[in-house]
Amino acid sequence: MKTLTFLSLIVLFISTGVSAQQKNESLIVDRMRREFITYLPNGVGNKAPVIISLHGRLGTAARQMTFADFKPIADRDKVIIVCPQGVERSWNDGRGTPANSRGVDDVKFIDELITYIIDTYHADSPKFM
C-alpha cells in the first residue's frame, strides 16, 4: 500500500509540473536599467510563442499585465507574456514624451528584450519575410 501511495505522489508531481511564474526582470540597455515583467505559464516548453504587450502613455508594466490579461491565452496555448516598462511611463514613439525628450532608444530595448527572452526561455525566434 505504501508503494502505491508513493507512486501516486510521483505521478501527481510529474503531471502538475512547475507552476506558472510571473517574474520582475531587467536588462541594461545603453547604461540604463530597463524593467519588464515576464509571465511563464505552467508547462511552457521550447520554441514557445511570445506576446509583448506595451502599456500606453502613463501606464505601467504591472497594470498592463492585469489590464490586457493575456494570462488565460498563455495558460491555454503555452505562450510567454512580456510587459516592458517605458521610461517615465512613456515610450519614444516620436511624440514629445519624456522618453523622446531623453533620447531613449526603445527600438533597441525591445530588440534586446526579444533576444533575452529567446536566449533565457528558449522562446520561438521571430520570422521575417
C-alpha positions as CSV (number, residue, x, y, z in Angstrom):
1,M,0.0,0.0,0.0
2,K,2.8,2.4,0.8
3,T,4.4,1.7,-2.6
4,L,1.2,2.5,-4.4
5,T,0.8,5.8,-2.4
6,F,4.4,6.8,-3.2
7,L,4.0,6.0,-6.9
8,S,0.7,8.0,-6.9
9,L,2.6,11.0,-5.5
10,I,5.3,10.7,-8.1
11,V,2.7,10.6,-10.9
12,L,0.9,13.6,-9.4
13,F,4.2,15.6,-9.2
14,I,5.2,14.8,-12.8
15,S,1.7,15.6,-14.2
16,T,1.5,19.0,-12.4
17,G,5.0,20.1,-13.4
18,V,6.2,23.6,-12.5
19,S,3.5,26.1,-11.7
20,A,3.1,29.4,-13.7
21,Q,5.5,32.1,-12.8
22,Q,5.4,35.9,-13.0
23,K,8.9,37.5,-12.7
24,N,10.1,41.0,-12.4
25,E,13.2,41.3,-14.6
26,S,15.5,43.9,-16.0
27,L,18.2,44.5,-18.7
28,I,20.8,47.2,-19.1
29,V,20.4,49.0,-22.4
30,D,22.6,52.0,-23.1
31,R,23.7,52.1,-19.5
32,M,20.0,52.4,-18.4
33,R,18.2,49.7,-16.3
34,R,15.1,48.7,-18.3
35,E,12.5,46.7,-16.4
36,F,9.9,44.2,-17.6
37,I,7.5,41.6,-16.3
38,T,7.6,38.0,-17.7
39,Y,4.7,35.5,-17.3
40,L,5.7,31.9,-17.9
41,P,2.7,29.5,-18.0
42,N,2.7,26.1,-16.4
43,G,4.2,23.6,-18.9
44,V,5.7,26.1,-21.3
45,G,8.4,24.4,-23.4
46,N,11.0,25.2,-26.0
47,K,10.0,27.3,-29.0
48,A,7.1,28.9,-27.2
49,P,5.5,31.9,-28.9
50,V,5.8,35.3,-27.2
51,I,3.4,38.2,-26.8
52,I,5.0,41.5,-26.0
53,S,2.3,43.8,-24.5
54,L,3.3,47.5,-24.3
55,H,1.4,49.8,-21.9
56,G,0.1,53.2,-23.1
57,R,1.3,56.6,-22.1
58,L,1.3,57.0,-18.3
59,G,0.7,53.2,-17.9
60,T,3.0,50.7,-16.2
61,A,4.1,47.2,-17.0
62,A,2.3,45.9,-13.9
63,R,-1.0,47.5,-14.9
64,Q,-0.6,46.3,-18.4
65,M,-0.1,42.7,-17.2
66,T,-3.5,43.0,-15.5
67,F,-5.3,45.2,-18.0
68,A,-4.5,43.2,-21.1
69,D,-4.9,39.9,-19.2
70,F,-3.3,37.6,-21.7
71,K,-2.7,35.0,-19.0
72,P,-5.7,32.8,-19.9
73,I,-4.3,32.7,-23.5
74,A,-0.8,32.0,-22.2
75,D,-2.1,29.2,-19.9
76,R,-4.2,27.6,-22.6
77,D,-1.7,27.9,-25.5
78,K,1.6,27.9,-23.6
79,V,2.6,31.5,-24.7
80,I,5.2,33.6,-22.8
81,I,3.8,37.1,-22.0
82,V,6.2,40.0,-21.6
83,C,5.2,43.5,-20.4
84,P,8.0,46.0,-20.7
85,Q,8.1,49.3,-18.7
86,G,8.6,52.5,-20.6
87,V,10.8,55.3,-19.3
88,E,8.9,57.7,-17.1
89,R,5.7,55.7,-18.1
90,S,6.3,56.6,-21.8
91,W,7.8,55.3,-25.0
92,N,10.0,57.1,-27.5
93,D,7.4,56.9,-30.3
94,G,8.3,60.2,-31.9
95,R,5.9,62.3,-29.9
96,G,7.1,64.8,-27.2
97,T,7.1,62.2,-24.4
98,P,9.7,62.1,-21.6
99,A,11.3,59.1,-23.3
100,N,11.5,61.0,-26.5
101,S,13.0,64.1,-24.8
102,R,15.7,61.9,-23.2
103,G,16.5,60.2,-26.5
104,V,15.7,56.7,-25.2
105,D,16.2,54.0,-27.8
106,D,13.1,51.9,-27.2
107,V,13.6,50.0,-30.5
108,K,17.0,48.8,-29.2
109,F,15.4,47.9,-25.8
110,I,12.7,45.8,-27.5
111,D,15.3,44.2,-29.8
112,E,17.5,43.2,-26.8
113,L,14.4,42.1,-24.8
114,I,13.4,39.7,-27.6
115,T,17.0,38.3,-27.7
116,Y,16.9,37.9,-23.9
117,I,13.6,36.0,-24.0
118,I,14.8,33.7,-26.8
119,D,18.1,33.0,-25.0
120,T,16.7,32.7,-21.5
121,Y,13.4,30.9,-22.1
122,H,14.2,29.2,-25.4
123,A,11.2,31.0,-27.0
124,D,10.5,30.8,-30.7
125,S,12.5,33.4,-32.6
126,P,10.7,35.8,-34.9
127,K,10.5,35.1,-38.6
128,F,10.8,37.9,-41.0
129,M,9.8,37.6,-44.7
